[in-house]
Amino acid sequence: MAAAEVNGTGLPRRAARGIRRRRVLLGMVLALLLPVAIEVLVSALNYRNFAMIMLFQLAVATAVAAVGGLWPAVVAAVLGSFLLNYFWADPVGSLTIDDPATFFTLVIFLAVACSVGLAVGLATRRAQEAAHSGAEAEALSELALRILRSDGSLESFLDKVRINLGMEAVTLVLTGGPQESSAGWTVLASSGQQPPVTHAAADHAAVVDPNYTLLLRGGPLSEQHHRMLAAFGAYVVAVRERQQLVKSRQDNLRLAEGNKMRTSILRAVSHDLRTPLAGIKLAVSSLRQEDVTFDPDDERELLATIEDYADRLDHLVDNLLDMSRLTADAVNPLLRGLGWHQILTEALRGVPAGRVRTELEANLPFVEADAGMLERVVANLVENAAKYAPESDIVLTARTGAGIAVGGRPASELRVTDHGRGVAPAEVLDLFRPFQRLDDAASSPDGRSGIGLGLAVAKGFTEAMGGTLMAEVTPGGGLTMVVTLPLWTGERP
């Protein structure tokens, strides 16, 4: 349904005209009834003071003017004069007047009543105009505040413009520019049903800036609405420029993040990736020496070193690729129902046997997750715990129940607990920053290096699946990682 026209007070113009007509009609009804009611009342009370009765009729004319304006007040004054003449001027019961003084008194009464009606009507009109101006100023002030507090949405702003101007539809077009259409402009935003997209389809076209034009369809615009339209146009340009500034800022942030990522990757390649490569090369070069014979134990140790460094290199490259996908928003999880126990075998493959103790409750509900991502999350958390708590057991527990939720949905949590040296509470959030290593050290207590992406990747994958990853200080010392994922609401696979 088309939007109703709106006047300066914020009321639909049709409704405002209807209200004015009803006020005039009510004034006419009062103008016909109140003077007669005054005469009936004073006759019933046998009140004979002609001067006071004349003042009563003057008060009636004033009240009618306040309700219906000038013409109802004139009707009340004329009717009151005739009633005073008929009932109180000699000879009583006729419209003739014997006494010239009485005649002049009634003439003066009529003139005063009409003048008072005119004055009251003008005052009422001025009050309405003042209310319109106040409403206009309030609307413009509200729009200014809306710009300062808004998220930069042109559509929501045009909705406000359309409602305040009483238009059926509004379109903002960009005249010229690199994306100019065949019609000579580009549509930036619209409000209302079937908004105009050409000048021919619009009832009004307002050039608010050399580059922007507002096309409007709806009823006529008053001078007051033209003033408001000029202000709206300035605000629209401000909103558009704010959008461009926000986009520019976002682009700059992405460029800064990309530069930081490239710098960190170069640093990782120059140190952390070269270390396992150097270890592999040294072991292979030793095995290839023809003048040296290694006993079987030494040969197995060199081959184990090559395998260990190759696995470490593969893990580092995987984390780099995963972090690159997360930074580019290229992660698309395939969510399905999974039990925590279903991914533990693959997730714990790279952890020495005996380091992890699994204490999962039986019959836990399934969570909504991507199997591959959840494996990587758990693997990274467990490997991080094994790296920085080499003398501690790693305990896996899971639970669900009241108070465990994520995004307003019931959830289940997996806790990876160690009793290593832990971190200070103030440093917990820094653990999930890319390329951040504990105490900014180049290696863990067991001498194994890393590029500080394991926890960042785990957090990114968890959030991509709609969950959360948090770190808590373990009572008694150590660190506990808590993975929380929403419960699966479909059928179990």
C-alpha positions in Angstrom: 0.0 0.0 0.0 1.3 3.4 -0.9 2.6 5.6 1.9 0.3 8.4 3.0 1.2 12.0 2.4 2.6 13.8 5.4 2.4 17.4 6.5 4.9 19.4 8.6 3.5 18.0 11.8 4.3 14.4 10.8 0.6 13.7 10.2 -0.6 12.4 6.8 -1.7 15.4 4.8 -5.1 13.8 3.9 -5.6 13.1 7.6 -4.6 16.7 8.5 -7.1 18.0 5.9 -9.8 15.7 7.3 -9.0 17.0 10.8 -9.4 20.6 9.7 -12.7 19.9 8.0 -14.0 18.1 11.1 -12.9 21.1 13.3 -14.8 23.5 11.0 -17.9 21.3 11.0 -17.8 21.0 14.7 -17.4 24.8 15.0 -20.5 25.3 12.8 -22.5 22.9 14.9 -21.4 24.8 18.1 -22.1 28.1 16.4 -25.7 27.0 15.8 -26.3 25.3 19.2 -24.4 27.4 21.8 -26.1 30.8 21.2 -29.5 29.1 21.4 -28.4 27.2 24.5 -27.4 30.5 26.2 -30.8 31.9 25.5 -32.6 28.8 26.8 -30.5 28.8 29.9 -31.0 32.5 30.8 -34.7 32.3 30.1 -35.0 29.2 32.3 -33.2 31.1 35.1 -35.2 34.3 34.4 -31.9 36.2 34.1 -32.5 39.7 32.8 -29.1 41.4 32.7 -28.8 42.4 29.0 -25.1 43.4 29.3 -24.1 40.0 30.8 -26.1 38.0 28.3 -24.3 39.9 25.5 -21.0 39.0 27.1 -22.1 35.4 27.3 -22.8 35.5 23.5 -19.4 37.1 22.9 -17.7 34.3 24.9 -19.6 31.8 22.8 -18.3 33.4 19.6 -14.7 33.3 21.0 -15.0 29.6 21.9 -16.4 28.8 18.5 -13.5 30.7 16.8 -11.0 28.6 18.9 -12.6 25.4 17.7 -13.6 26.1 14.1 -11.9 29.3 13.0 -13.3 32.5 11.5 -16.4 31.5 9.6 -18.0 29.5 12.4 -17.3 32.4 14.8 -19.0 34.8 12.3 -22.0 32.5 12.2 -22.1 32.4 16.0 -21.8 36.2 16.2 -24.6 36.8 13.7 -26.9 34.2 15.3 -26.2 35.7 18.8 -27.0 39.2 17.5 -30.3 38.0 16.1 -31.2 36.3 19.3 -30.3 39.3 21.4 -32.4 41.5 19.1 -35.4 39.1 19.1 -35.5 38.3 22.8 -34.0 41.4 24.5 -34.3 44.5 22.3 -37.7 46.4 22.4 -40.0 45.5 20.9 -39.3 42.0 22.2 -40.4 39.2 19.8 -39.5 41.0 16.6 -36.4 41.9 14.7 -37.1 45.6 14.7 -35.4 47.9 17.2 -37.0 51.0 18.5 -34.1 52.4 20.5 -31.1 53.6 18.3 -28.7 53.0 21.3 -29.7 49.4 21.4 -29.2 49.1 17.6 -25.7 50.6 17.9 -25.0 48.3 20.8 -25.9 45.2 18.8 -23.8 46.5 15.8 -20.8 47.0 18.0 -21.4 43.6 19.6 -21.4 42.0 16.1 -18.2 43.9 15.1 -16.4 43.0 18.3 -17.5 39.3 18.0 -16.3 39.1 14.4 -13.0 40.8 15.3 -12.5 38.5 18.2 -13.2 35.5 16.0 -10.8 36.8 13.4 -8.1 37.3 16.0 -8.6 33.9 17.6 -8.7 32.2 14.2 -5.4 33.9 13.2 -3.8 33.0 16.5 -4.9 29.4 16.0 -3.5 29.4 12.5 -0.2 30.9 13.8 0.0 28.3 16.5 -0.5 25.6 13.9 2.2 27.1 11.7 4.5 27.3 14.7 3.7 23.6 15.4 4.5 22.8 11.8 7.8 24.7 12.0 8.7 23.0 15.3 7.9 19.6 13.8 10.0 20.5 10.7 12.9 21.5 13.0 12.5 18.4 15.1 12.4 16.2 12.0 15.6 17.8 10.7 17.3 17.5 14.1 16.3 13.8 14.3 17.7 13.2 10.8 20.9 14.9 11.8 21.2 12.6 14.8 20.3 9.6 12.7 23.2 10.3 10.4 25.6 10.6 13.4 24.3 7.4 14.9 23.3 5.3 11.9 25.2 2.4 10.3 25.2 4.3 7.0 22.2 2.6 5.4 20.8 4.7 2.6 17.7 2.6 2.4 16.7 3.2 6.1 17.4 6.9 5.6 15.3 7.2 2.5 12.5 5.5 4.4 12.6 8.4 6.8 12.7 11.0 4.0 9.7 9.3 2.2 7.6 9.2 5.4 8.3 12.8 6.4 7.6 14.2 2.9 4.5 12.0 2.4 5.8 10.4 -0.8 4.8 7.0 -2.1 8.4 6.1 -3.2 11.8 7.7 -3.3 14.9 6.8 -5.3 18.4 8.2 -5.0 20.4 8.2 -8.3 24.0 8.9 -9.1 24.2 11.1 -12.2 27.4 10.1 -14.1 30.2 8.2 -12.6 32.2 5.1 -13.6 29.1 2.8 -13.3 26.8 5.0 -15.3 23.8 3.2 -16.8 22.5 3.5 -20.3 19.8 5.8 -18.9 22.5 8.3 -17.7 22.4 7.5 -14.0 22.9 4.7 -11.5 20.3 3.8 -8.9 22.0 3.9 -5.4 19.0 3.2 -3.1 15.2 3.2 -3.1 12.3 3.2 -0.6 8.7 2.4 -1.1 6.9 0.1 -3.6 7.7 0.4 -7.3 10.0 3.4 -6.8 10.7 5.7 -9.8 13.9 5.0 -11.6 13.5 7.6 -14.4 12.5 11.2 -14.5 9.4 10.4 -16.5 8.2 8.0 -13.7 8.7 10.6 -11.0 6.4 13.4 -9.9 9.3 15.4 -8.4 13.0 15.5 -9.1 15.3 17.3 -6.7 19.0 17.8 -7.6 20.6 17.7 -4.2 24.2 17.7 -5.4 25.9 17.9 -8.8 26.3 14.1 -8.6 23.0 13.1 -6.8 19.3 13.4 -7.6 16.3 12.4 -5.6 13.3 11.1 -7.7 10.0 11.2 -5.8 6.6 9.9 -6.6 3.6 11.2 -4.6 1.4 14.2 -3.8 2.3 17.9 -4.2 5.0 19.4 -2.1 4.4 22.6 -0.2 7.0 25.4 0.3 7.7 23.9 3.7 8.3 20.5 2.2 10.6 22.0 -0.4 12.8 23.4 2.4 12.8 20.0 4.1 13.7 18.3 0.8 16.7 20.6 0.4 17.9 19.6 3.9 17.1 16.0 3.3 19.2 16.2 0.1 22.2 17.5 2.1 21.8 14.7 4.6 21.6 12.1 1.8 24.9 13.4 0.4 26.4 13.2 3.9 25.2 9.6 4.3 26.6 8.7 1.0 30.0 10.3 1.7 30.0 8.5 5.1 29.4 5.2 3.3 32.4 5.9 1.1 34.6 6.8 4.1 33.6 3.7 5.9 34.3 1.6 2.8 37.7 3.3 2.4 38.5 2.7 6.0 37.6 -1.0 5.7 39.7 -1.3 2.6 42.6 0.3 4.4 42.2 -2.0 7.3 42.2 -5.0 5.0 45.3 -3.7 3.3 47.0 -3.2 6.6 46.0 -6.7 7.8 47.2 -8.2 4.5 50.5 -6.4 4.8 50.9 -7.6 8.4 50.1 -11.1 7.3 52.6 -11.0 4.4 55.2 -9.6 6.8 54.6 -12.3 9.3 54.6 -15.1 6.7 57.9 -13.8 5.4 59.3 -13.8 8.9 58.0 -17.4 9.4 59.5 -18.5 6.1 62.8 -16.9 6.9 63.1 -18.7 10.3 60.4 -21.2 11.3 60.1 -22.9 7.9 63.8 -22.9 7.2 64.5 -24.7 10.5 62.9 -28.0 9.6 64.2 -27.8 6.1 67.7 -27.4 7.4 67.2 -30.4 9.7 65.9 -32.5 6.8 68.8 -31.5 4.5 71.4 -32.2 7.2 69.9 -35.7 7.9 69.7 -36.5 4.2 73.3 -35.2 3.6 74.6 -37.4 6.4 72.9 -40.5 5.0 74.3 -39.9 1.5 77.9 -39.8 2.7 79.6 -42.7 1.0 82.6 -42.7 3.2 80.6 -43.0 6.4 78.8 -46.2 7.5 76.0 -45.7 10.0 74.9 -48.5 12.3 71.2 -49.4 12.1 70.3 -47.4 15.2 71.9 -44.2 13.9 70.3 -44.7 10.5 66.8 -45.2 12.1 67.4 -42.0 14.2 68.3 -40.0 11.1 65.3 -41.3 9.2 63.1 -40.5 12.3 64.5 -37.0 12.3 63.6 -36.6 8.6 60.1 -37.8 9.2 59.6 -35.6 12.3 60.8 -32.5 10.5 58.7 -33.4 7.4 55.6 -33.7 9.7 56.4 -30.5 11.4 56.9 -28.7 8.1 53.6 -30.1 6.8 51.8 -28.9 10.0 53.3 -25.4 9.6 52.2 -25.2 5.9 48.7 -26.4 6.8 48.4 -23.7 9.4 49.6 -21.0 7.0 47.1 -22.1 4.4 44.3 -22.3 6.9 45.1 -18.8 8.3 45.1 -17.5 4.7 41.7 -18.9 4.1 40.4 -17.4 7.3 41.8 -14.0 6.5 40.2 -14.1 3.1 36.8 -15.3 4.5 37.0 -18.3 2.3 36.0 -20.9 4.9 32.7 -22.6 4.2 32.0 -25.3 6.8 29.9 -28.4 6.0 27.9 -28.6 9.2 26.3 -31.9 10.3 25.7 -33.8 13.6 28.9 -35.1 15.2 29.8 -36.6 18.5 33.0 -35.4 20.2 34.3 -38.9 20.3 34.0 -39.4 16.6 36.9 -37.0 15.7 39.3 -37.9 18.5 41.1 -40.7 16.8 42.3 -38.5 13.9 42.7 -35.4 16.1 45.1 -37.2 18.5 47.1 -39.0 15.8 50.1 -36.6 16.2 50.3 -36.7 20.0 52.5 -39.3 21.7 50.6 -42.2 23.2 49.9 -41.9 26.9 49.9 -38.0 27.0 46.2 -37.6 26.6 43.5 -38.9 29.0 40.0 -38.9 27.6 37.2 -38.6 30.1 34.1 -38.0 28.0 30.7 -38.7 29.4 28.6 -41.4 27.7 25.6 -40.5 25.4 26.5 -36.9 25.0 24.3 -35.1 22.4 25.8 -34.4 19.0 27.1 -31.0 18.1 26.8 -29.1 14.9 30.2 -29.1 13.3 32.4 -29.7 10.2 34.3 -33.0 10.8 37.6 -31.8 9.2 37.6 -28.4 10.9 36.7 -29.9 14.3 39.6 -32.4 14.0 42.0 -29.5 13.3 40.6 -27.5 16.2 41.1 -30.3 18.7 44.5 -31.4 17.2 45.8 -27.8 17.5 44.6 -27.4 21.0 46.1 -30.8 22.1 49.4 -30.2 20.3 49.7 -26.8 21.9 49.1 -28.3 25.4 51.6 -31.0 24.7 54.2 -28.4 23.5 53.9 -26.0 26.5 53.1 -28.5 29.2 55.5 -31.4 28.5 55.4 -32.8 32.0 51.6 -32.7 32.4 48.8 -35.1 31.3 46.3 -33.6 28.9 42.7 -34.3 30.0 39.7 -34.1 27.6 36.3 -33.7 29.1 32.9 -32.8 27.6 29.6 -31.8 29.1 26.3 -30.2 28.2 23.4 -28.9 30.3 21.8 -25.7 31.6 23.9 -22.6 31.3 25.9 -23.9 28.3 24.8 -22.0 25.2 26.2 -20.2 22.2 24.3 -17.6 20.2 21.2 -18.2 22.2 21.2 -21.9 21.3 21.8 -24.9 23.7 25.4 -26.1 23.3 28.0 -28.6 24.4 31.6 -27.9 25.4 34.8 -29.8 25.1 37.6 -28.9 27.6 41.3 -29.5 26.9 43.0 -29.2 30.3 46.7 -29.2 31.2 48.7 -28.4 34.3 51.7 -26.8 32.7 53.1 -23.4 33.5 50.0 -21.6 32.1 49.7 -17.9 31.3 48.9 -14.8 33.2 45.1 -13.9 33.1 45.9 -10.6 31.4 47.6 -12.5 28.5 44.9 -15.0 27.8 43.3 -13.1 24.9 46.7 -12.6 23.3 47.0 -16.4 22.8 44.7 -16.3 19.9 46.4 -13.5 17.9 48.0 -14.8 14.7 51.8 -15.3 14.9 51.7 -14.9 18.7 53.8 -17.4 20.7 53.8 -17.9 24.4 56.0 -15.2 26.0 56.9 -14.3 22.4 59.5 -17.1 22.5 60.9 -18.7 19.4 60.5 -22.2 20.8 58.5 -24.1 23.4 60.0 -25.8 26.5 60.7 -28.9 24.5 62.7 -27.0 21.9 60.0 -27.3 19.1 59.5 -24.1 17.2 56.3 -22.8 15.8 54.9 -19.8 14.0 52.1 -19.1 16.5 49.1 -19.9 14.3 47.7 -23.1 15.9 45.4 -21.3 18.4 44.5 -18.6 15.9 43.4 -21.2 13.3 41.5 -23.2 16.0 39.6 -20.1 17.0 38.9 -19.1 13.4 37.5 -22.6 12.6 35.5 -22.7 15.8 33.8 -19.4 15.1 33.2 -20.4 11.4 31.2 -23.3 12.7 29.1 -21.0 14.9 30.9 -21.7 18.2 33.4 -20.1 20.6 36.9 -20.9 21.8 38.0 -19.5 25.1 41.0 -20.0 27.4 40.7 -20.3 31.2 43.4 -20.6 33.9 43.3 -24.2 35.3 42.9 -24.3 39.1 46.2 -25.2 40.5 48.1 -24.0 37.5 48.0 -24.6 33.8 45.6 -23.7 31.0 42.2 -25.0 29.9 40.8 -24.5 26.4 37.0 -24.6 26.1 35.4 -25.3 22.7 31.7 -24.6 22.7 29.5 -25.6 19.8 25.7 -25.5 19.3 23.8 -28.8 19.6 22.7 -30.6 16.5 19.0 -30.3 16.1 18.5 -32.8 13.2 18.5 -36.5 13.1 21.7 -38.4 14.1 23.5 -39.6 11.0 
